[in-house]
Amino acid sequence: MPDSENIVYYNGALRPEREVGISIRDRGFIYGDAVFDATRTFNGQTFKLREHVARLYNSLRYLRIDPGIDPAELERRSLEVVNHNYPLLPPNQDLWVMQRISRGVESSEPDGEMCPTVLIETHAIPFARRAALYRDGIKVATPSVPRIPPRFLSPRAKTHNYLNLIMGELEVQDTDPDAWAVLLDEAGNLTEGRGSNIFLVKDGVIATPQGRFVLEGITRSVALDLAAGLNLPVAEKDLDLFDAYTADEAFLTSTSLCICPIAAVNGATVGDGQVPGPVTRQLMAAFSDLAGMDYVSQYLAHLPGEG
């Protein structure tokens, strides 16, 4: 195995990334019939890998896919890929770590057996592209595209079918390429973005949409736990645009962003415009302590003229 190039885990073996291709008849490619999960590293160490793998297996059960590999083995293989690929990164970089499992390659034979496709891969987090978000805050916009209701397809499974979220994102970016989309449900309540959960802070209370209406992000759970540890009140409840426009602070959570302040929603400045606000700043600092490094400084070092 060459030490100078990235590797992946693919269907039972570690291989150079350049040698691996997905079949044109793979159901993940054809139908989006697949699940995935993603963690990240901090200084090369995976964060909450076990929790991400547990969520992956819940998604697999929801889609009725037998991966043919147990969670402990998937964790072990993930660490093997990370331990090989992380040293290949430039300084002050870290990895996204992705596990992807599809139902397999569709057979042309009537009784053809399908075996799942199992892939573990890593790639660099785009720090430079996102660094300004920690200086200026994120601009959030809500598109006309509504979030698919849970009665049709549960958002709690992390599947390869992200078209609903992507269509909303495309609409938002037609108006502002730098904005991040957060979709509303049919009742006008905030749900989530592509890979991100939203939080609002009002009168010291930290609120986020109820878990059954969104993908319950691992970082979302971390933020709720950190808030409890700081004796900050939290609530999971319906939140609409009135709540967003009158919030004192707001932030997004995601695996790669961790906790990142929101500056505006649909062009309306959040609170007094301070980015981040005092509650968000507390949570960001607590997250850095938990991660074992100052993740905000890592991002900001990638600004032009910094680092």
VMD Tcl script that draws the C-alpha trace (Angstrom):
set ca {
  {0.00 0.00 0.00}
  {1.65 3.30 -1.05}
  {2.32 5.56 1.95}
  {2.15 8.72 -0.16}
  {-1.47 8.54 -1.34}
  {-4.90 8.38 0.26}
  {-6.54 5.05 0.89}
  {-10.15 3.97 1.35}
  {-11.83 0.92 2.79}
  {-13.91 -0.70 0.07}
  {-15.84 -3.96 0.40}
  {-13.51 -5.70 2.81}
  {-10.10 -4.29 1.93}
  {-7.96 -1.17 2.21}
  {-7.10 0.15 -1.25}
  {-5.60 3.27 -2.85}
  {-8.39 5.77 -3.43}
  {-7.55 6.16 -7.13}
  {-8.19 2.45 -7.73}
  {-11.75 2.39 -6.38}
  {-14.85 3.06 -8.46}
  {-18.56 2.56 -7.79}
  {-20.54 0.40 -10.23}
  {-22.93 2.21 -12.57}
  {-25.56 -0.27 -11.35}
  {-25.05 0.42 -7.67}
  {-28.40 1.28 -6.11}
  {-26.81 4.11 -4.14}
  {-25.89 5.74 -7.45}
  {-29.10 4.85 -9.30}
  {-31.71 5.50 -6.61}
  {-29.95 7.11 -3.66}
  {-30.63 3.77 -1.94}
  {-27.84 4.17 0.59}
  {-26.97 5.65 3.96}
  {-23.93 7.49 5.18}
  {-22.50 9.19 8.20}
  {-19.64 11.56 8.74}
  {-17.45 12.55 11.63}
  {-14.37 14.76 11.62}
  {-10.95 14.79 13.20}
  {-9.38 17.31 15.55}
  {-5.59 17.19 15.24}
  {-6.04 13.82 13.58}
  {-8.23 12.31 16.31}
  {-11.77 11.28 15.38}
  {-14.56 12.97 17.35}
  {-17.61 11.03 18.54}
  {-16.90 8.23 16.05}
  {-18.88 5.67 18.04}
  {-21.94 7.93 18.16}
  {-21.76 8.55 14.40}
  {-21.46 4.83 13.70}
  {-24.42 4.10 15.99}
  {-26.53 6.62 14.04}
  {-25.35 5.02 10.79}
  {-26.64 1.63 11.95}
  {-29.99 3.17 12.92}
  {-30.21 4.56 9.38}
  {-29.36 1.10 7.99}
  {-32.15 -0.48 10.04}
  {-34.61 2.12 8.81}
  {-33.71 1.33 5.18}
  {-33.55 -2.43 5.92}
  {-29.99 -2.78 4.68}
  {-27.76 -5.46 6.21}
  {-24.22 -4.07 5.85}
  {-22.50 -7.40 6.47}
  {-20.07 -5.72 8.87}
  {-20.56 -5.00 12.56}
  {-20.15 -1.55 14.15}
  {-16.90 -2.40 15.94}
  {-15.27 -3.53 12.70}
  {-16.51 -0.41 10.89}
  {-15.00 1.76 13.63}
  {-11.69 -0.10 13.44}
  {-11.53 0.22 9.66}
  {-12.41 3.93 9.88}
  {-9.47 4.50 12.22}
  {-7.14 2.62 9.88}
  {-8.12 4.91 7.02}
  {-7.73 8.03 9.18}
  {-4.36 6.96 10.58}
  {-3.02 6.48 7.06}
  {-4.53 9.58 5.44}
  {-4.15 12.24 8.15}
  {-0.34 12.47 7.93}
  {-0.71 13.27 4.21}
  {-2.54 16.54 4.97}
  {-0.82 19.94 4.98}
  {-0.33 21.60 8.40}
  {-3.40 22.89 10.28}
  {-5.81 20.68 8.35}
  {-8.21 17.97 9.47}
  {-10.39 15.33 7.87}
  {-14.00 14.56 7.22}
  {-14.43 10.81 7.78}
  {-17.26 9.28 5.75}
  {-18.85 5.83 5.97}
  {-21.15 5.07 3.03}
  {-23.19 1.88 2.61}
  {-25.56 1.16 -0.27}
  {-27.90 -1.77 -0.79}
  {-25.50 -2.97 -3.47}
  {-25.29 -3.60 -7.19}
  {-28.59 -4.41 -8.87}
  {-28.43 -7.75 -10.68}
  {-29.92 -8.43 -14.10}
  {-30.72 -11.98 -12.99}
  {-34.19 -12.61 -11.49}
  {-32.73 -14.36 -8.46}
  {-29.49 -12.38 -8.37}
  {-28.20 -11.71 -4.88}
  {-27.22 -8.20 -3.85}
  {-24.29 -7.58 -1.55}
  {-23.99 -4.19 0.13}
  {-21.36 -1.73 -1.04}
  {-19.33 -0.54 1.96}
  {-17.02 2.45 1.59}
  {-15.00 4.43 4.13}
  {-13.24 7.52 2.78}
  {-11.75 10.76 4.04}
  {-11.18 14.18 2.57}
  {-9.99 17.54 3.83}
  {-12.44 19.90 5.54}
  {-12.75 23.13 3.47}
  {-11.40 25.46 6.15}
  {-10.36 28.24 3.78}
  {-13.78 28.39 2.11}
  {-15.56 28.64 5.47}
  {-13.12 30.63 7.59}
  {-14.93 33.97 7.15}
  {-18.06 32.50 8.73}
  {-16.36 32.68 12.14}
  {-15.44 36.33 11.60}
  {-18.69 37.56 10.00}
  {-21.29 34.93 10.92}
  {-23.47 32.84 8.62}
  {-26.24 34.36 6.52}
  {-29.25 32.02 6.67}
  {-32.16 32.14 4.24}
  {-35.36 30.10 4.08}
  {-36.40 28.98 0.58}
  {-39.93 28.38 -0.70}
  {-39.06 24.66 -0.95}
  {-40.55 22.99 2.16}
  {-38.92 20.16 4.10}
  {-40.43 16.76 3.26}
  {-42.83 15.91 6.13}
  {-41.72 13.08 8.46}
  {-44.89 11.13 7.64}
  {-43.55 10.71 4.09}
  {-39.89 9.99 4.84}
  {-38.20 10.28 8.21}
  {-35.48 12.96 8.35}
  {-33.87 10.99 11.19}
  {-32.22 8.59 8.72}
  {-29.10 9.99 7.05}
  {-29.55 8.74 3.50}
  {-27.96 9.56 0.15}
  {-31.18 11.22 -0.96}
  {-30.56 14.90 -0.17}
  {-32.49 16.36 -3.13}
  {-35.10 18.07 -0.97}
  {-32.40 19.98 0.93}
  {-30.34 20.59 -2.20}
  {-33.28 22.11 -4.08}
  {-33.84 24.52 -1.22}
  {-30.14 25.34 -1.15}
  {-30.06 26.01 -4.91}
  {-32.98 28.42 -4.62}
  {-31.30 30.34 -1.81}
  {-27.96 30.52 -3.60}
  {-29.57 31.91 -6.74}
  {-30.21 35.05 -4.68}
  {-27.14 34.96 -2.45}
  {-24.36 32.46 -3.22}
  {-22.97 32.88 0.30}
  {-26.23 32.14 2.15}
  {-26.99 28.85 3.87}
  {-30.47 27.39 3.46}
  {-32.64 26.29 6.37}
  {-35.91 24.79 5.19}
  {-39.31 25.43 6.73}
  {-41.93 22.74 7.20}
  {-45.46 23.01 5.81}
  {-46.57 24.89 8.95}
  {-43.81 27.50 8.57}
  {-41.57 26.14 11.31}
  {-37.80 25.97 10.98}
  {-36.37 22.51 10.37}
  {-32.77 22.11 9.18}
  {-30.23 22.74 6.46}
  {-28.11 20.36 4.43}
  {-26.06 18.80 7.19}
  {-26.81 21.47 9.80}
  {-29.15 22.11 12.73}
  {-30.33 25.57 13.78}
  {-30.50 27.03 17.29}
  {-32.04 30.31 18.47}
  {-31.30 32.10 21.75}
  {-33.96 34.32 23.33}
  {-33.84 35.75 26.86}
  {-31.10 33.27 27.76}
  {-33.04 30.18 26.57}
  {-31.43 28.08 23.84}
  {-34.05 26.54 21.55}
  {-33.88 24.17 18.58}
  {-36.50 22.31 16.49}
  {-37.81 19.05 17.86}
  {-35.76 15.96 17.09}
  {-38.48 14.07 15.26}
  {-38.63 16.75 12.55}
  {-34.89 16.86 11.75}
  {-31.81 14.73 11.47}
  {-30.66 14.75 15.06}
  {-27.08 15.86 14.53}
  {-24.38 14.48 16.79}
  {-23.09 18.04 17.21}
  {-26.66 19.14 17.96}
  {-26.65 16.67 20.86}
  {-23.23 17.88 21.98}
  {-24.46 21.49 22.01}
  {-27.48 20.52 24.12}
  {-25.22 18.64 26.57}
  {-22.77 21.54 26.78}
  {-25.61 23.95 27.47}
  {-26.86 21.72 30.28}
  {-23.33 21.56 31.71}
  {-23.17 25.37 31.68}
  {-26.58 25.57 33.41}
  {-28.07 27.26 30.37}
  {-31.78 26.48 29.82}
  {-32.64 24.59 26.62}
  {-35.86 23.76 24.80}
  {-36.76 21.57 21.83}
  {-39.86 23.12 20.28}
  {-41.47 24.57 17.17}
  {-39.70 27.72 15.99}
  {-40.98 29.95 13.20}
  {-39.67 33.02 11.42}
  {-41.04 35.32 14.13}
  {-38.77 33.50 16.57}
  {-35.83 33.82 14.18}
  {-36.37 37.54 13.53}
  {-36.72 38.34 17.24}
  {-33.93 36.08 18.54}
  {-31.07 37.56 20.54}
  {-28.59 35.11 18.99}
  {-28.60 32.19 16.59}
  {-26.13 29.54 15.49}
  {-25.77 26.44 13.34}
  {-24.26 23.16 14.43}
  {-22.75 20.55 12.14}
  {-19.97 17.99 12.16}
  {-17.53 20.21 10.28}
  {-18.70 23.65 11.50}
  {-19.06 22.50 15.12}
  {-20.87 25.61 16.43}
  {-20.94 28.66 14.16}
  {-22.79 31.95 14.76}
  {-25.58 33.19 12.47}
  {-25.42 36.89 11.54}
  {-28.73 37.26 9.69}
  {-31.89 35.39 8.70}
  {-33.50 36.39 5.39}
  {-31.51 39.62 5.53}
  {-32.66 40.54 9.04}
  {-29.77 41.03 11.47}
  {-29.90 38.65 14.41}
  {-30.08 40.46 17.75}
  {-27.75 43.45 18.10}
  {-25.45 42.19 15.37}
  {-22.76 40.93 17.73}
  {-21.09 37.80 16.25}
  {-20.93 35.59 18.16}
  {-23.29 36.59 20.93}
  {-22.37 35.87 24.57}
  {-24.29 32.58 24.87}
  {-22.99 31.30 21.55}
  {-19.46 32.31 22.55}
  {-19.76 30.28 25.77}
  {-20.87 27.21 23.83}
  {-18.12 27.61 21.23}
  {-15.49 27.80 23.97}
  {-16.94 24.75 25.72}
  {-16.93 22.84 22.43}
  {-13.26 23.69 21.87}
  {-12.47 22.39 25.37}
  {-14.29 19.15 24.61}
  {-12.60 18.74 21.22}
  {-9.18 19.36 22.75}
  {-8.31 22.26 20.45}
  {-9.48 25.75 19.54}
  {-11.45 24.90 16.40}
  {-12.37 28.56 15.77}
  {-8.72 29.57 15.63}
  {-8.09 26.69 13.25}
  {-10.71 28.09 10.89}
  {-9.62 31.71 11.27}
  {-6.00 30.82 10.50}
  {-7.14 30.06 6.95}
  {-8.31 33.61 6.29}
  {-6.20 35.47 3.70}
  {-3.24 37.02 5.44}
  {-3.64 34.87 8.55}
  {-1.77 31.77 9.66}
}
mol new
graphics top color blue
foreach p $ca { graphics top sphere $p radius 0.5 }
foreach p [lrange $ca 0 end-1] q [lrange $ca 1 end] { graphics top cylinder $p $q radius 0.2 }
display resetview
